[in-house]
């Protein structure tokens, strides 16, 4: 065989092995509950996508290994690589739909927006955990879409509440300047309506700093604008490589890092670590705990890592985004468990799990049973409210790890909920023939 | 009236009112410009030698930087890791010549161009397979690159100069100068120019096309490595960096695909132009104009010089 043939064979081998990594595995035939995960371990957003994918995967694997699945039925987990690309995400959805998934986790606001109209038709509920379309929290308009525990709008309201507290009250926000540094994509633009409404109400000026995806690592101009406008606070709604770059640029340009607060997706360990010791004081919202000092984490180490079933480095177990993936899978598992209880069936369908999601009730007792006391706040979802507007906290980076900077905080539900209902109505009006809810309510 | 003021009055008033920000903007634009010039240089070298627009230049930036960081993570000392990374870029150049270019000799340029697409996606997949998809931190201190900043007062404000940016500008300038001299004053440089003019004529006087291709792809690989180090030190080494290579497109449109001075001047014009445009005129339309404003600058120049600033004017008689 010539060198050329050898080289071609090597390239072909590399392509085949790479493809095997990113393409979904073939449909499995064993009996179980099929849960596809649309993830991204490659591309520009892999830095954020990998820990979440591993967290989601490891929690479900732990349930299979420790408990034999949920209610005695194994969970069939299948990943499909989207690269955080909407078109590829929709292709992934098409490829997994044929296997009767009980729900879909798009892990991208762009993909979620594409799947929302499909959910009711295909009878596949969409779980967009704390991402996606904020308005989809209205269960009357979006009976097949769920975004617990909070929406982006709730998050933005907690940010405003946080800065008001630091300024000594909402009345002191008048005359302040607040910047929204955001990825110029549907995800990044989500909090704008609620921030605009709160700016008008409390008299602060809102400045927008969009960052195009191709400039995520080239933010020099944006930070010159920030320096010119001198905002008092920055709310960071970035993703992927944009977040660590923003933290570095804030430090480079001398912006007080303690006044930059990220949404929960801008609170990865690697995001903050990029700034080195100078990043101490950087803050991010969160609804899950950091660190491995929870019984559930020990179970994951025992049943998944010790058996060599995880791709995630053991020394990084407890990273904020890894834990976020675990939280996401906890919601998946609890929705399936609730569906089993409601229907009396072991092997549930997408329609059953939609009911399970709509009746989610994760109490303090249930959190304790799961080894998650202090890891998450109690949560419940209703037919009307598919998000629940739950509490979040402001985590603070101490230079090495995330710490809980303040107590759990309620979003400004009285402000956010009317905006969500109005936006849901607007969505339904803009999409001619949007179906009226016909699904029965169990609560 | 308000719009006219925002366009024609306020930006200039701001320049006078806050000279520190003007100097800071010019400095940031200069540093970006030098780095864009470096990326563009990688494209120009290969285009001059083979008439191919190397779409893989962006991923070469990522791949080379990941190789460097990867060797270091394996316990190799930083300087040795740098040498090994240069070695890997040579192996890559040799492989590309043997596997991609040589079999496609005498094929239309578009075939070669498409082959670089294939190379891009192969390197992405191969890189993710070997290094994983997570961003890596550049070994800035280990490579003795300076960190920290110097601040000086100006016009009631301050200008902050990052030492890393100074190093980036100096190293990129040296690199550009060395490559400029190498390709214009040496025997290999003259051979390169001969190959650029005509493959057949170059072959007829005994110039080895294959050797020249390996040399220019290796040079482009080294340029990619330097770019990856500099840009990686400013942010992280991630696959998102490859997109930054597309910043070289308006530079090439402006400077011409075959001109090294064009890449330098074009890089500086685009770097300075996009920063000034974004900073002073971006707010008129809500910001975020940097990406497309670079193309606007390039297209305006093209109206007056269709062949680019230093591009060769080609007259084809029919």
Interface residues (C-beta under 8 A of the other chain):
Chain A: X3 X4 X7 X8 X11 X14 X15 X17 X18 X19 X21 X40 X41 X42 X43 X44 X45 X46 X47 X49 X50 X184 X208 X209 X210 X211 X212 X213 X214 X215 X216 X217 X218 X220 X221 X222 X224 X225 X227 X228 X240 X241 X244 X245 X248 X252 X253 X254 X270 X274
Chain B: X14 X18 X21 X24 X25 X28 X31 X32 X95 X98 X99 X103 X122 X124 X125 X126 X128 X129 X132 X133 X134 X135 X137 X149 X160 X162 X231 X234 X235 X236 X238 X239 X240 X241 X243 X244 X246 X247 X274 X275 X278 X279 X282 X283 X286 X287 X288 X290 X291
